């Protein structure tokens, strides 16, 4: 019985890793790339138009240069539909950067059926 349990456990783990690699792979989604760029203070065309408000960085004094510290606490909020894939991608990023704490939220969490319903409504409205 224990051999059967080990086999089922290993095969389910293998299957979940395969599904995870099919869905996202090891690439960063746009939300994750934006979080990386902003939290690491990297210059990127994606984030050049973003407004970063941190009084420690932008305090204008003649004696001090802007600090080169990165952010360790990140709050991501998506206005509109958020998705599990974005959340999972951010959590994978957080695992790779143990100094980062990321919180993800959205005004609506979409399932695949919700997303398709919204696309149908938008398509019908344009006809």
Backbone as JSON, one array per atom type, in Angstrom:
{
  "sequence": "XXXXXXXXXXXXXXXXXXXXXXXXXXXXXXXXXXXXXXXXXXXXXXXXXXXXXXXXXXXXXXXXXXXXXXXXXXXXXXXXXXXXXXXXXXXXXXXXXXXXXXXXXXXXXXXXXXXXXXXXXXXXXXX",
  "N": [[0.81, -1.19, 0.0], [1.96, 1.24, 0.75], [3.86, 1.63, -1.26], [2.21, 2.11, -3.45], [1.0, 4.48, -2.64], [3.25, 6.19, -2.62], [3.86, 6.14, -5.34], [1.56, 7.33, -6.48], [1.71, 9.85, -5.28], [4.19, 10.82, -6.28], [3.68, 10.79, -9.04], [1.54, 12.59, -9.23], [2.78, 14.92, -8.38], [4.68, 15.23, -10.42], [2.94, 15.58, -12.58], [1.68, 18.01, -11.87], [3.85, 19.78, -11.95], [4.38, 19.65, -14.67], [2.03, 20.77, -15.74], [2.21, 23.31, -14.63], [4.51, 24.26, -15.92], [3.57, 24.34, -18.52], [1.61, 26.31, -18.42], [2.74, 28.79, -17.45], [5.53, 28.66, -17.51], [8.97, 29.59, -17.29], [9.01, 32.25, -17.65], [8.6, 35.76, -17.15], [5.6, 37.41, -16.49], [3.89, 40.41, -17.71], [3.05, 41.96, -15.4], [4.76, 40.98, -13.42], [7.25, 41.66, -14.51], [7.05, 44.42, -14.38], [6.84, 44.82, -11.59], [9.36, 43.83, -10.83], [11.06, 45.66, -12.12], [10.31, 48.14, -10.93], [10.65, 47.63, -8.15], [13.32, 47.02, -7.97], [14.46, 49.31, -8.78], [15.14, 49.67, -11.47], [15.72, 50.96, -14.73], [13.31, 51.03, -17.25], [11.55, 50.75, -20.33], [8.9, 50.04, -19.97], [8.22, 51.04, -17.48], [8.86, 53.71, -17.4], [6.95, 55.73, -17.51], [5.69, 55.53, -15.1], [4.79, 56.77, -11.89], [6.69, 57.19, -9.13], [6.41, 57.37, -5.78], [8.22, 58.15, -3.18], [9.33, 59.49, -0.34], [11.87, 59.23, 0.78], [13.58, 58.7, -1.31], [13.24, 60.78, -3.16], [13.74, 63.16, -1.83], [14.87, 66.33, -2.0], [17.95, 67.37, -1.51], [21.07, 69.03, -1.22], [23.27, 67.73, -0.23], [22.95, 64.95, -0.18], [22.81, 62.02, -2.16], [20.41, 60.24, -4.16], [19.27, 57.29, -2.53], [20.33, 53.9, -3.14], [18.81, 51.79, -2.46], [16.7, 48.96, -2.69], [13.22, 48.01, -2.91], [11.55, 46.19, -0.39], [9.03, 45.46, 0.38], [6.18, 44.95, -1.45], [3.21, 46.01, -2.89], [0.79, 44.97, -4.98], [-1.83, 45.99, -6.93], [-4.45, 45.33, -9.02], [-6.57, 47.05, -11.04], [-9.58, 46.09, -12.1], [-9.85, 43.0, -13.81], [-8.07, 40.56, -12.19], [-5.83, 37.73, -12.21], [-5.31, 34.21, -11.53], [-3.0, 33.22, -12.67], [-1.32, 35.47, -12.93], [-0.99, 36.02, -10.2], [0.28, 33.61, -9.35], [2.63, 33.75, -10.84], [3.81, 36.03, -9.73], [4.21, 35.05, -7.12], [6.06, 33.03, -7.62], [8.18, 34.61, -8.46], [8.62, 35.94, -6.02], [9.52, 33.81, -4.48], [11.98, 33.38, -5.65], [13.25, 35.64, -4.89], [13.92, 36.05, -1.87], [14.04, 38.22, -0.15], [11.94, 39.85, -0.73], [8.58, 40.81, -0.1], [5.5, 40.21, -1.3], [2.29, 41.36, -2.0], [-0.74, 40.64, -3.51], [-3.55, 41.9, -5.16], [-6.86, 42.48, -6.49], [-9.57, 44.21, -8.11], [-11.41, 42.51, -9.05], [-11.48, 39.05, -9.31], [-10.9, 36.98, -11.89], [-12.33, 34.09, -13.33], [-11.76, 31.6, -15.85], [-14.15, 31.25, -17.28], [-15.57, 33.6, -16.59], [-13.92, 35.49, -17.82], [-14.16, 34.8, -20.55], [-16.9, 35.29, -20.87], [-16.94, 38.07, -20.52], [-15.44, 38.83, -22.76], [-17.17, 37.97, -24.8], [-19.34, 39.71, -24.36], [-18.1, 42.15, -24.91], [-17.45, 41.74, -27.59], [-20.01, 41.49, -28.71], [-20.99, 44.03, -28.26], [-19.5, 45.58, -30.0], [-20.41, 44.93, -32.49]],
  "CA": [[0.0, 0.0, 0.0], [2.81, 2.43, 0.82], [4.45, 1.83, -2.58], [1.17, 2.7, -4.28], [0.87, 5.88, -2.19], [4.43, 6.92, -3.11], [3.72, 6.27, -6.78], [0.52, 8.33, -6.75], [2.23, 11.15, -4.85], [5.22, 11.24, -7.24], [3.09, 11.06, -10.36], [0.75, 13.83, -9.17], [3.75, 16.02, -8.32], [5.22, 15.35, -11.77], [1.9, 16.13, -13.43], [1.48, 19.42, -11.53], [4.99, 20.52, -12.48], [4.18, 19.73, -16.11], [0.97, 21.74, -16.0], [2.74, 24.63, -14.29], [5.42, 24.69, -16.97], [2.8, 24.64, -19.72], [0.83, 27.53, -18.24], [3.54, 30.0, -17.32], [6.92, 28.45, -17.83], [9.87, 30.35, -16.44], [9.04, 33.63, -18.12], [7.9, 36.72, -16.31], [4.46, 38.09, -17.1], [4.07, 41.87, -17.64], [2.93, 42.46, -14.04], [5.98, 40.6, -12.71], [8.35, 42.48, -15.03], [6.87, 45.78, -13.83], [7.21, 44.75, -10.17], [10.81, 43.68, -10.78], [11.67, 46.92, -12.53], [10.06, 49.18, -9.93], [11.19, 47.3, -6.84], [14.78, 47.0, -8.05], [14.85, 50.64, -9.27], [15.73, 49.53, -12.8], [15.08, 51.76, -15.78], [12.69, 50.17, -18.24], [10.54, 51.47, -21.1], [7.58, 49.73, -19.43], [7.95, 51.76, -16.24], [9.31, 55.1, -17.46], [5.84, 56.65, -17.29], [5.13, 55.31, -13.77], [5.14, 57.75, -10.89], [7.15, 56.53, -7.93], [6.36, 58.33, -4.69], [8.92, 57.72, -1.98], [10.0, 60.7, 0.14], [13.27, 58.97, 1.08], [14.36, 58.73, -2.54], [13.14, 62.03, -3.91], [13.97, 64.34, -1.01], [15.87, 67.13, -2.71], [18.95, 68.08, -0.71], [22.31, 69.13, -1.98], [24.32, 66.9, 0.35], [22.75, 63.51, -0.31], [22.38, 61.46, -3.45], [19.32, 59.27, -3.95], [19.76, 55.97, -2.11], [20.24, 52.83, -4.14], [18.1, 50.69, -1.84], [15.54, 48.42, -3.4], [12.05, 47.86, -2.06], [11.36, 44.82, 0.08], [7.58, 45.23, 0.51], [5.54, 45.35, -2.69], [1.78, 45.81, -2.94], [0.32, 45.03, -6.37], [-3.28, 45.98, -7.02], [-4.9, 45.43, -10.4], [-7.94, 47.56, -11.17], [-10.2, 45.25, -13.13], [-9.71, 41.57, -13.6], [-6.81, 39.91, -11.89], [-5.91, 36.31, -12.54], [-4.49, 33.3, -10.76], [-1.71, 33.07, -13.35], [-0.51, 36.61, -12.49], [-0.66, 35.79, -8.8], [1.26, 32.53, -9.26], [3.88, 34.25, -11.4], [4.4, 36.9, -8.71], [4.67, 34.22, -6.01], [7.29, 32.39, -8.08], [9.19, 35.68, -8.4], [8.92, 36.18, -4.61], [10.33, 32.68, -4.02], [13.33, 33.57, -6.17], [13.78, 36.82, -4.2], [13.39, 35.89, -0.52], [13.99, 39.49, 0.56], [10.73, 40.56, -1.16], [7.26, 40.38, 0.35], [4.58, 40.71, -2.31], [0.86, 41.18, -1.76], [-1.44, 40.81, -4.78], [-4.99, 42.06, -5.05], [-7.52, 43.03, -7.68], [-10.95, 44.57, -7.83], [-12.2, 41.34, -9.44], [-10.67, 37.89, -9.68], [-11.62, 36.35, -12.99], [-12.14, 32.7, -13.75], [-11.71, 31.54, -17.31], [-15.51, 31.46, -17.8], [-15.86, 35.03, -16.46], [-13.14, 36.18, -18.84], [-14.78, 34.54, -21.85], [-18.18, 36.01, -20.88], [-16.66, 39.49, -20.75], [-15.04, 38.97, -24.16], [-18.39, 37.85, -25.61], [-20.1, 40.96, -24.22], [-17.39, 43.2, -25.66], [-17.61, 41.45, -29.02], [-21.38, 41.79, -29.1], [-21.17, 45.47, -28.21], [-18.83, 46.22, -31.14], [-21.09, 44.58, -33.75]],
  "C": [[0.86, 1.26, 0.0], [3.5, 2.7, -0.51], [3.46, 2.5, -3.53], [0.99, 4.18, -3.93], [2.03, 6.72, -2.7], [4.33, 7.15, -4.62], [2.7, 7.34, -7.15], [1.02, 9.72, -6.4], [3.26, 11.67, -5.85], [4.62, 11.58, -8.59], [2.24, 12.33, -10.33], [1.66, 15.04, -9.09], [4.33, 16.29, -9.71], [4.2, 16.0, -12.7], [1.69, 17.62, -13.15], [2.64, 20.29, -12.03], [4.87, 20.69, -13.99], [3.12, 20.75, -16.48], [1.47, 23.15, -15.73], [3.69, 25.13, -15.38], [4.69, 25.01, -18.27], [2.1, 26.0, -19.61], [1.72, 28.76, -18.26], [4.97, 29.8, -17.79], [7.78, 29.26, -16.87], [9.97, 31.79, -16.9], [8.24, 34.51, -17.17], [6.76, 37.34, -17.1], [4.64, 39.59, -16.96], [3.98, 42.43, -16.22], [4.21, 42.16, -13.25], [7.17, 41.4, -13.2], [8.26, 43.9, -14.48], [7.27, 45.81, -12.36], [8.73, 44.66, -10.02], [11.5, 45.01, -11.09], [11.5, 48.01, -11.47], [10.72, 48.87, -8.59], [12.71, 47.28, -6.82], [15.34, 48.33, -8.55], [15.6, 50.57, -10.59], [15.0, 50.45, -13.77], [14.57, 50.82, -16.86], [11.69, 50.99, -19.03], [9.12, 51.22, -20.58], [7.23, 50.61, -18.24], [8.39, 53.22, -16.26], [8.18, 56.09, -17.17], [5.19, 56.47, -15.91], [5.63, 56.39, -12.82], [5.48, 57.01, -9.61], [7.22, 57.56, -6.81], [7.01, 57.73, -3.44], [9.71, 58.92, -1.47], [11.47, 60.46, 0.47], [14.14, 59.08, -0.17], [14.38, 60.12, -3.16], [13.24, 63.28, -3.04], [15.12, 65.11, -1.64], [16.75, 67.87, -1.69], [20.24, 68.06, -1.49], [23.35, 68.12, -1.5], [24.16, 65.41, 0.06], [22.32, 63.15, -1.72], [21.23, 60.5, -3.17], [19.87, 57.91, -3.53], [19.55, 54.93, -3.2], [19.56, 51.6, -3.55], [16.96, 50.23, -2.74], [14.4, 48.27, -2.4], [11.89, 46.41, -1.65], [9.89, 44.47, 0.26], [6.9, 45.8, -0.73], [4.05, 45.02, -2.6], [1.33, 46.02, -4.38], [-1.2, 44.98, -6.33], [-3.67, 46.25, -8.45], [-6.34, 45.93, -10.38], [-8.55, 46.84, -12.36], [-9.9, 43.8, -12.8], [-8.29, 41.13, -13.34], [-6.94, 38.44, -12.22], [-4.98, 35.49, -11.64], [-3.1, 33.17, -11.37], [-0.79, 34.23, -12.97], [-0.04, 36.42, -11.05], [0.43, 34.73, -8.66], [2.61, 32.97, -9.78], [4.58, 35.18, -10.41], [4.93, 36.1, -7.53], [5.95, 33.46, -6.37], [8.45, 33.39, -8.04], [9.6, 35.92, -6.94], [9.76, 35.04, -4.02], [11.77, 32.82, -4.47], [14.02, 34.76, -5.52], [13.26, 36.8, -2.76], [13.34, 37.18, 0.29], [12.73, 40.3, 0.22], [9.49, 39.95, -0.55], [6.26, 41.03, -0.59], [3.16, 40.36, -1.92], [0.16, 41.51, -3.07], [-2.94, 40.94, -4.51], [-5.55, 42.61, -6.35], [-8.96, 43.35, -7.31], [-11.89, 43.43, -8.22], [-11.25, 40.23, -9.83], [-11.45, 37.07, -10.69], [-11.3, 34.87, -13.11], [-12.1, 32.7, -15.27], [-13.1, 31.76, -17.92], [-15.92, 32.93, -17.71], [-15.17, 35.83, -17.56], [-13.77, 36.02, -20.22], [-16.14, 35.24, -21.96], [-17.96, 37.49, -21.15], [-16.23, 39.73, -22.2], [-16.25, 38.87, -25.09], [-19.21, 39.13, -25.55], [-19.42, 42.09, -24.98], [-17.52, 43.0, -27.15], [-19.0, 41.78, -29.52], [-21.63, 43.3, -29.14], [-20.53, 46.18, -29.41], [-19.51, 45.91, -32.46], [-22.2, 45.51, -34.09]]
}
